[in-house]
């Protein structure tokens, strides 16, 4: 570690023998920085899960799988790369429960994962079009534009 920064090399080891994802930290010594890194990884990967329902079947969804949440009528939908799941929480409850550094509310009816954002485009009407990594797009409401600029466009 030099100057308080940790440079990491990330390797993927893809093999059928792995039933679940496994993260290993390889380092020359166990330091407080490495402990904090391990705790952060744990919080992101398994620290928060939500139960989703799809076709009458319940599934635990980890935070890292989530692209975003949006309302559909009176239902709240969790969008993942595997599909959409209905969740039994309100948008305001999710906003309070989700980590601020990983998710951003872009309207009164939508929260998205910051990691799922590909890029932003300012539209002719003055709002942001948010292009997501999965190829979909969404828009911020005027009310949430200041928050978006403060959080993402510093």
N, CA, C and O of each residue as an XYZ file, in Angstrom:
616
protein
N       0.850     -1.183      0.000
C       0.000      0.000      0.000
C       0.884      1.231      0.000
O       1.803      1.343      0.812
N       0.610      2.154     -0.908
C       1.397      3.369     -1.033
C       0.498      4.578     -0.879
O      -0.495      4.725     -1.592
N       0.853      5.445      0.061
C       0.125      6.696      0.219
C      -1.343      6.542      0.586
O      -2.141      7.419      0.255
N      -1.731      5.459      1.260
C      -3.104      5.261      1.678
C      -4.023      4.683      0.621
O      -5.213      4.497      0.875
N      -3.490      4.394     -0.568
C      -4.302      3.827     -1.632
C      -3.905      2.375     -1.856
O      -2.728      2.023     -1.792
N      -4.879      1.560     -2.112
C      -4.643      0.154     -2.398
C      -4.895     -0.067     -3.883
O      -5.991      0.203     -4.373
N      -3.901     -0.549     -4.592
C      -4.074     -0.887     -6.004
C      -4.440     -2.358     -6.055
O      -3.737     -3.203     -5.500
N      -5.524     -2.654     -6.714
C      -5.965     -4.042     -6.790
C      -5.985     -4.520     -8.223
O      -6.312     -3.780     -9.151
N      -5.631     -5.762     -8.371
C      -5.767     -6.451     -9.650
C      -6.936     -7.399     -9.481
O      -6.991     -8.163     -8.518
N      -7.865     -7.352    -10.411
C      -9.048     -8.198    -10.304
C      -8.979     -9.274    -11.380
O      -8.873     -8.977    -12.569
N      -9.041    -10.514    -10.948
C      -9.026    -11.661    -11.858
C     -10.312    -12.449    -11.691
O     -10.824    -12.578    -10.579
N     -10.831    -12.971    -12.779
C     -11.978    -13.867    -12.728
C     -11.473    -15.286    -12.954
O     -10.667    -15.533    -13.852
N     -11.949    -16.206    -12.139
C     -11.625    -17.614    -12.291
C     -12.953    -18.327    -12.548
O     -13.686    -18.630    -11.607
N     -13.259    -18.591    -13.798
C     -14.537    -19.178    -14.195
C     -14.361    -20.695    -14.335
O     -13.543    -21.168    -15.123
N     -15.140    -21.441    -13.558
C     -15.087    -22.903    -13.634
C     -16.407    -23.478    -13.145
O     -17.034    -22.913    -12.249
N     -16.825    -24.571    -13.710
C     -18.094    -25.219    -13.338
C     -18.100    -25.685    -11.886
O     -19.165    -25.834    -11.287
N     -16.906    -25.917    -11.313
C     -16.832    -26.432     -9.941
C     -17.333    -25.424     -8.896
O     -17.688    -25.803     -7.780
N     -17.357    -24.124     -9.274
C     -17.813    -23.118     -8.331
C     -19.331    -23.051     -8.348
O     -19.935    -22.690     -9.359
N     -19.939    -23.398     -7.233
C     -21.393    -23.383     -7.114
C     -21.875    -21.961     -6.839
O     -22.915    -21.542     -7.348
N     -21.114    -21.223     -6.032
C     -21.430    -19.837     -5.692
C     -20.191    -18.981     -5.938
O     -19.073    -19.496     -5.909
N     -20.370    -17.695     -6.177
C     -19.200    -16.828     -6.331
C     -18.355    -16.843     -5.055
O     -18.892    -16.915     -3.950
N     -17.043    -16.776     -5.213
C     -16.101    -16.795     -4.100
C     -15.114    -15.660     -4.302
O     -14.531    -15.527     -5.378
N     -14.924    -14.844     -3.279
C     -13.968    -13.750     -3.354
C     -12.833    -14.062     -2.394
O     -13.062    -14.380     -1.227
N     -11.593    -13.968     -2.899
C     -10.406    -14.193     -2.088
C      -9.541    -12.954     -2.149
O      -9.319    -12.404     -3.227
N      -9.048    -12.505     -1.003
C      -8.134    -11.373     -0.962
C      -6.728    -11.934     -0.776
O      -6.434    -12.575      0.233
N      -5.867    -11.688     -1.755
C      -4.472    -12.126     -1.699
C      -3.609    -10.910     -1.402
O      -3.620     -9.943     -2.164
N      -2.864    -10.944     -0.307
C      -2.040     -9.808      0.093
C      -0.827    -10.305      0.884
O      -0.805    -11.450      1.336
N       0.175     -9.447      1.048
C       1.386     -9.846      1.769
C       1.202     -9.832      3.284
O       1.947    -10.503      3.999
N       0.219     -9.076      3.785
C      -0.069     -9.072      5.220
C      -1.502     -8.624      5.471
O      -2.085     -7.903      4.661
N      -2.061     -9.052      6.588
C      -3.427     -8.690      6.959
C      -3.366     -7.374      7.729
O      -2.882     -7.322      8.860
N      -3.868     -6.308      7.093
C      -3.836     -4.975      7.697
C      -5.254     -4.507      7.980
O      -6.226     -5.157      7.597
N      -5.355     -3.378      8.652
C      -6.676     -2.818      8.936
C      -7.371     -2.415      7.630
O      -8.594     -2.501      7.526
N      -6.587     -1.973      6.632
C      -7.177     -1.652      5.328
C      -7.776     -2.887      4.677
O      -8.845     -2.812      4.071
N      -7.102     -4.012      4.796
C      -7.606     -5.266      4.212
C      -8.859     -5.741      4.957
O      -9.780     -6.285      4.348
N      -8.888     -5.534      6.265
C     -10.075     -5.873      7.059
C     -11.269     -5.031      6.614
O     -12.375     -5.547      6.456
N     -11.040     -3.726      6.411
C     -12.113     -2.840      5.955
C     -12.573     -3.244      4.553
O     -13.767     -3.217      4.256
N     -11.633     -3.614      3.705
C     -11.982     -4.067      2.361
C     -12.864     -5.310      2.433
O     -13.872     -5.400      1.732
N     -12.490     -6.261      3.274
C     -13.271     -7.496      3.420
C     -14.676     -7.194      3.933
O     -15.649     -7.782      3.460
N     -14.787     -6.289      4.890
C     -16.099     -5.928      5.429
C     -16.949     -5.226      4.372
O     -18.154     -5.461      4.289
N     -16.330     -4.371      3.569
C     -17.061     -3.678      2.502
C     -17.570     -4.660      1.459
O     -18.713     -4.570      1.012
N     -16.715     -5.594      1.078
C     -17.122     -6.608      0.103
C     -18.266     -7.438      0.657
O     -19.219     -7.741     -0.059
N     -18.179     -7.805      1.917
C     -19.243     -8.600      2.535
C     -20.551     -7.832      2.566
O     -21.609     -8.393      2.282
N     -20.486     -6.548      2.910
C     -21.691     -5.731      2.947
C     -22.342     -5.627      1.575
O     -23.564     -5.695      1.445
N     -21.503     -5.459      0.552
C     -22.031     -5.316     -0.799
C     -22.600     -6.632     -1.309
O     -23.679     -6.648     -1.901
N     -21.899     -7.721     -1.092
C     -22.313     -8.988     -1.694
C     -23.456     -9.671     -0.955
O     -24.401    -10.139     -1.590
N     -23.394     -9.738      0.342
C     -24.435    -10.462      1.058
C     -25.063     -9.681      2.194
O     -25.998    -10.156      2.839
N     -24.558     -8.497      2.438
C     -25.018     -7.744      3.591
C     -26.464     -7.306      3.500
O     -27.100     -7.053      4.524
N     -26.992     -7.214      2.299
C     -28.367     -6.757      2.143
C     -29.024     -7.584      1.059
O     -28.545     -7.651     -0.073
N     -30.105     -8.197      1.415
C     -30.881     -8.971      0.453
C     -32.343     -8.575      0.603
O     -32.783     -8.111      1.655
N     -33.069     -8.770     -0.468
C     -34.500     -8.502     -0.433
C     -35.208     -9.691     -1.059
O     -34.698    -10.323     -1.985
N     -36.370     -9.977     -0.546
C     -37.149    -11.078     -1.108
C     -38.014    -10.569     -2.250
O     -38.777     -9.614     -2.098
N     -37.879    -11.225     -3.394
C     -38.675    -10.882     -4.556
C     -39.595    -12.035     -4.928
O     -39.327    -13.188     -4.589
N     -40.670    -11.723     -5.622
C     -41.633    -12.742     -6.038
C     -41.796    -12.663     -7.549
O     -42.053    -11.594     -8.102
N     -41.645    -13.794     -8.204
C     -41.802    -13.882     -9.650
C     -42.573    -15.158     -9.955
O     -42.146    -16.245     -9.565
N     -43.696    -15.044    -10.642
C     -44.544    -16.192    -10.980
C     -44.903    -17.029     -9.749
O     -44.906    -18.259     -9.800
N     -45.201    -16.351     -8.659
C     -45.601    -17.031     -7.435
C     -44.464    -17.657     -6.645
O     -44.700    -18.224     -5.579
N     -43.245    -17.568     -7.138
C     -42.088    -18.145     -6.446
C     -41.270    -17.047     -5.785
O     -41.042    -15.990     -6.372
N     -40.831    -17.307     -4.554
C     -40.033    -16.334     -3.807
C     -38.550    -16.578     -4.058
O     -38.111    -17.717     -4.215
N     -37.788    -15.488     -4.093
C     -36.348    -15.584     -4.302
C     -35.650    -14.492     -3.514
O     -36.126    -13.358     -3.468
N     -34.521    -14.823     -2.892
C     -33.693    -13.836     -2.220
C     -32.804    -13.177     -3.269
O     -32.101    -13.863     -4.012
N     -32.835    -11.863     -3.329
C     -32.058    -11.103     -4.305
C     -30.982    -10.321     -3.555
O     -31.287     -9.541     -2.653
N     -29.728    -10.535     -3.933
C     -28.612     -9.821     -3.316
C     -28.473     -8.443     -3.938
O     -28.888     -8.213     -5.074
N     -27.893     -7.546     -3.188
C     -27.732     -6.167     -3.621
C     -26.976     -6.062     -4.942
O     -27.321     -5.235     -5.786
N     -25.961     -6.882     -5.129
C     -25.142     -6.764     -6.337
C     -25.879     -7.187     -7.601
O     -25.411     -6.889     -8.700
N     -27.015     -7.871     -7.486
C     -27.790     -8.303     -8.647
C     -28.776     -7.241     -9.127
O     -29.318     -7.351    -10.227
N     -29.009     -6.229     -8.323
C     -30.079     -5.261     -8.580
C     -29.649     -4.176     -9.551
O     -28.610     -3.540     -9.375
N     -30.464     -3.972    -10.580
C     -30.280     -2.855    -11.511
C     -31.040     -1.642    -10.973
O     -30.541     -0.518    -11.007
N     -32.249     -1.887    -10.480
C     -33.024     -0.795     -9.915
C     -34.400     -1.234     -9.454
O     -34.785     -2.395     -9.594
N     -35.132     -0.279     -8.901
C     -36.502     -0.478     -8.441
C     -37.369      0.589     -9.090
O     -36.942      1.732     -9.252
N     -38.582      0.216     -9.457
C     -39.541      1.193     -9.975
C     -40.949      0.745     -9.610
O     -41.195     -0.424     -9.312
N     -41.860      1.702     -9.641
C     -43.243      1.356     -9.341
C     -43.966      1.004    -10.632
O     -43.668      1.537    -11.701
N     -44.913      0.101    -10.508
C     -45.779     -0.302    -11.614
C     -47.177     -0.370    -11.019
O     -47.573     -1.382    -10.441
N     -47.913      0.717    -11.169
C     -49.195      0.822    -10.473
C     -48.910      0.967     -8.990
O     -48.169      1.859     -8.576
N     -49.495      0.094     -8.198
C     -49.248      0.130     -6.754
C     -48.162     -0.846     -6.329
O     -47.863     -0.951     -5.139
N     -47.570     -1.558     -7.270
C     -46.531     -2.544     -6.967
C     -45.149     -1.925     -7.140
O     -44.957     -1.024     -7.957
N     -44.184     -2.423     -6.356
C     -42.788     -2.036     -6.533
C     -42.069     -3.216     -7.156
O     -42.162     -4.343     -6.671
N     -41.356     -2.946     -8.232
C     -40.675     -3.973     -9.010
C     -39.169     -3.817     -8.851
O     -38.642     -2.707     -8.922
N     -38.480     -4.935     -8.635
C     -37.025     -4.977     -8.577
C     -36.537     -5.535     -9.906
O     -36.881     -6.658    -10.274
N     -35.740     -4.757    -10.625
C     -35.195     -5.178    -11.918
C     -33.805     -5.755    -11.707
O     -32.941     -5.101    -11.122
N     -33.583     -6.984    -12.183
C     -32.268     -7.611    -12.161
C     -31.947     -8.073    -13.579
O     -32.793     -7.996    -14.470
N     -30.739     -8.548    -13.780
C     -30.381     -9.069    -15.104
C     -31.133    -10.364    -15.397
O     -31.238    -10.770    -16.555
N     -31.655    -11.012    -14.361
C     -32.409    -12.258    -14.519
C     -33.896    -12.022    -14.728
O     -34.630    -12.960    -15.039
N     -34.353    -10.789    -14.564
C     -35.768    -10.498    -14.746
C     -36.300     -9.555    -13.688
O     -35.541     -8.954    -12.928
N     -37.616     -9.435    -13.653
C     -38.287     -8.537    -12.723
C     -38.951     -9.325    -11.607
O     -39.511    -10.398    -11.831
N     -38.880     -8.775    -10.400
C     -39.466     -9.393     -9.217
C     -40.286     -8.347     -8.478
O     -39.868     -7.196     -8.347
N     -41.448     -8.751     -7.998
C     -42.256     -7.849     -7.172
C     -41.705     -7.910     -5.751
O     -41.387     -8.990     -5.255
N     -41.593     -6.770     -5.102
C     -41.116     -6.725     -3.725
C     -42.180     -6.091     -2.837
O     -42.971     -5.265     -3.290
N     -42.189     -6.480     -1.592
C     -43.189     -5.992     -0.643
C     -42.660     -4.830      0.190
O     -42.815     -4.806      1.411
N     -42.041     -3.878     -0.476
C     -41.570     -2.655      0.185
C     -41.955     -1.480     -0.694
O     -42.154     -1.628     -1.899
N     -42.055     -0.331     -0.088
C     -42.339      0.901     -0.803
C     -41.018      1.552     -1.217
O     -39.973      1.261     -0.635
N     -41.063      2.423     -2.212
C     -39.857      3.114     -2.676
C     -39.187      3.870     -1.525
O     -37.965      3.814     -1.394
N     -39.947      4.567     -0.700
C     -39.352      5.335      0.397
C     -38.672      4.420      1.415
O     -37.668      4.806      2.013
N     -39.207      3.212      1.621
C     -38.567      2.252      2.531
C     -37.241      1.762      1.947
O     -36.251      1.619      2.664
N     -37.235      1.509      0.650
C     -36.012      1.073     -0.018
C     -34.957      2.173      0.016
O     -33.781      1.898      0.256
N     -35.373      3.423     -0.224
C     -34.435      4.542     -0.201
C     -33.721      4.617      1.138
O     -32.518      4.871      1.188
N     -34.452      4.398      2.221
C     -33.856      4.452      3.556
C     -32.976      3.236      3.849
O     -32.021      3.344      4.619
N     -33.278      2.086      3.252
C     -32.551      0.845      3.539
C     -31.313      0.647      2.665
O     -30.340      0.040      3.111
N     -31.333      1.145      1.441
C     -30.226      0.926      0.504
C     -29.057      1.858      0.797
O     -29.271      3.000      1.206
N     -27.814      1.392      0.594
C     -26.645      2.253      0.814
C     -26.608      3.414     -0.189
O     -26.756      3.204     -1.393
N     -26.411      4.631      0.313
C     -26.374      5.841     -0.523
C     -25.263      5.802     -1.559
O     -25.403      6.382     -2.635
N     -24.171      5.133     -1.253
C     -23.041      5.116     -2.182
C     -23.267      4.159     -3.349
O     -22.536      4.210     -4.338
N     -24.268      3.289     -3.247
C     -24.500      2.289     -4.287
C     -25.769      2.524     -5.092
O     -25.885      2.035     -6.216
N     -26.728      3.269     -4.533
C     -28.012      3.491     -5.197
C     -28.364      4.971     -5.170
O     -27.954      5.708     -4.274
N     -29.135      5.390     -6.172
C     -29.580      6.780     -6.228
C     -31.044      6.819     -6.644
O     -31.466      6.107     -7.556
N     -31.804      7.660     -5.962
C     -33.197      7.849     -6.337
C     -33.239      8.904     -7.431
O     -32.705     10.000     -7.261
N     -33.879      8.574     -8.566
C     -33.913      9.495     -9.703
C     -35.303     10.086     -9.939
O     -35.458     11.008    -10.739
N     -36.304      9.560     -9.248
C     -37.655     10.120     -9.298
C     -38.404      9.587     -8.085
O     -37.873      8.761     -7.342
N     -39.620     10.046     -7.881
C     -40.396      9.573     -6.735
C     -40.780      8.103     -6.888
O     -41.211      7.465     -5.928
N     -40.622      7.569     -8.105
C     -41.030      6.185     -8.351
C     -39.893      5.284     -8.831
O     -40.138      4.163     -9.278
N     -38.625      5.775     -8.738
C     -37.534      4.948     -9.248
C     -36.210      5.188     -8.514
O     -35.814      6.323     -8.250
N     -35.546      4.075     -8.197
C     -34.208      4.064     -7.600
C     -33.370      3.152     -8.479
O     -33.825      2.076     -8.865
N     -32.134      3.575     -8.807
C     -31.283      2.712     -9.630
C     -29.921      2.502     -8.960
O     -29.473      3.301     -8.137
N     -29.289      1.404     -9.346
C     -27.940      1.100     -8.899
C     -26.971      1.996     -9.659
O     -27.032      2.076    -10.886
N     -26.086      2.665     -8.945
C     -25.110      3.536     -9.595
C     -24.197      2.716    -10.501
O     -23.785      3.192    -11.559
N     -23.881      1.494    -10.096
C     -23.010      0.627    -10.900
C     -23.654      0.234    -12.224
O     -22.949     -0.145    -13.159
N     -24.965      0.314    -12.322
C     -25.642     -0.076    -13.565
C     -25.740      1.071    -14.577
O     -26.246      0.877    -15.682
N     -25.261      2.260    -14.207
C     -25.328      3.422    -15.103
C     -24.171      3.373    -16.102
O     -23.002      3.305    -15.722
N     -24.522      3.409    -17.372
C     -23.511      3.444    -18.444
C     -23.077      4.884    -18.688
O     -21.888      5.197    -18.656
N     -24.055      5.759    -18.933
C     -23.766      7.180    -19.130
C     -25.036      7.999    -18.991
O     -26.138      7.461    -18.887
N     -24.857      9.310    -18.993
C     -25.972     10.254    -18.866
C     -25.973     11.165    -20.084
O     -24.919     11.518    -20.613
N     -27.171     11.541    -20.521
C     -27.313     12.491    -21.626
C     -28.314     13.553    -21.197
O     -29.385     13.238    -20.679
N     -27.960     14.802    -21.413
C     -28.881     15.892    -21.138
C     -29.823     16.014    -22.333
O     -29.368     16.185    -23.464
N     -31.125     15.927    -22.096
C     -32.099     15.988    -23.184
C     -32.421     17.434    -23.535
O     -32.049     18.351    -22.804
N     -33.105     17.636    -24.643
C     -33.502     18.983    -25.073
C     -34.434     19.641    -24.066
O     -34.465     20.865    -23.941
N     -35.199     18.811    -23.344
C     -36.126     19.361    -22.351
C     -35.432     19.676    -21.025
O     -36.072     20.176    -20.100
N     -34.133     19.390    -20.922
C     -33.378     19.777    -19.736
C     -33.320     18.745    -18.631
O     -32.865     19.059    -17.531
N     -33.761     17.535    -18.882
C     -33.625     16.474    -17.880
C     -32.585     15.471    -18.381
O     -32.191     15.499    -19.547
N     -32.153     14.597    -17.494
C     -31.137     13.616    -17.873
C     -31.766     12.297    -18.312
O     -32.643     11.752    -17.642
N     -31.300     11.806    -19.443
C     -31.602     10.440    -19.867
C     -30.474      9.595    -19.301
O     -29.300      9.895    -19.516
N     -30.826      8.539    -18.577
C     -29.836      7.664    -17.958
C     -29.811      6.364    -18.748
O     -30.795      5.624    -18.778
N     -28.682      6.094    -19.384
C     -28.505      4.862    -20.143
C     -27.868      3.824    -19.231
O     -26.836      4.076    -18.608
N     -28.490      2.665    -19.162
C     -28.028      1.613    -18.261
C     -27.215      0.567    -19.008
O     -27.330      0.424    -20.225
N     -26.392     -0.161    -18.263
C     -25.516     -1.177    -18.847
C     -26.269     -2.287    -19.569
O     -25.715     -2.920    -20.468
N     -27.521     -2.532    -19.194
C     -28.290     -3.611    -19.835
C     -28.953     -3.145    -21.141
O     -29.692     -3.905    -21.766
N     -28.690     -1.900    -21.549
C     -29.246     -1.377    -22.795
C     -30.532     -0.586    -22.619
O     -30.992      0.054    -23.565
N     -31.113     -0.616    -21.446
C     -32.346      0.138    -21.215
C     -32.010      1.587    -20.870
O     -30.854      1.934    -20.628
N     -33.029      2.408    -20.853
C     -32.845      3.815    -20.515
C     -33.983      4.269    -19.620
O     -35.080      3.713    -19.656
N     -33.712      5.273    -18.827
C     -34.712      5.852    -17.948
C     -34.414      7.343    -17.845
O     -33.414      7.819    -18.382
N     -35.269      8.066    -17.167
C     -35.124      9.520    -17.085
C     -35.266      9.965    -15.645
O     -36.043      9.398    -14.877
N     -34.504     10.989    -15.288
C     -34.639     11.568    -13.966
C     -35.768     12.599    -13.997
O     -36.030     13.211    -15.032
N     -36.419     12.781    -12.878
C     -37.421     13.840    -12.808
C     -36.707     15.146    -12.448
O     -35.599     15.126    -11.913
N     -37.340     16.261    -12.738
C     -36.729     17.570    -12.436
C     -36.423     17.709    -10.950
O     -35.413     18.297    -10.563
N     -37.291     17.172    -10.142
C     -37.136     17.271     -8.691
C     -35.851     16.609     -8.201
O     -35.281     17.044     -7.201
N     -35.381     15.557     -8.893
C     -34.213     14.800     -8.447
C     -32.952     15.135     -9.239
O     -31.921     14.495     -9.036
N     -33.005     16.112    -10.130
C     -31.833     16.460    -10.939
C     -30.692     17.024    -10.101
O     -29.530     16.714    -10.361
N     -30.998     17.836     -9.113
C     -29.956     18.411     -8.264
C     -29.214     17.294     -7.526
O     -27.985     17.311     -7.462
N     -29.933     16.339     -6.976
C     -29.319     15.213     -6.280
C     -28.422     14.415     -7.231
O     -27.306     14.041     -6.872
N     -28.912     14.163     -8.427
C     -28.141     13.430     -9.423
C     -26.837     14.176     -9.754
O     -25.767     13.568     -9.789
N     -26.928     15.464     -9.991
C     -25.730     16.244    -10.302
C     -24.744     16.238     -9.137
O     -23.541     16.080     -9.345
N     -25.245     16.409     -7.908
C     -24.375     16.426     -6.730
C     -23.675     15.086     -6.512
O     -22.504     15.034     -6.136
N     -24.397     14.034     -6.750
C     -23.875     12.702     -6.460
C     -23.012     12.115     -7.576
O     -22.027     11.428     -7.303
N     -23.377     12.381     -8.825
C     -22.688     11.736     -9.938
C     -21.837     12.655    -10.800
O     -20.899     12.192    -11.450
N     -22.138     13.920    -10.818
C     -21.444     14.824    -11.747
C     -20.585     15.851    -11.012
O     -20.486     16.997    -11.452
N     -19.976     15.466     -9.924
C     -19.135     16.381     -9.132
C     -17.921     16.790     -9.909
O     -17.097     17.555     -9.409
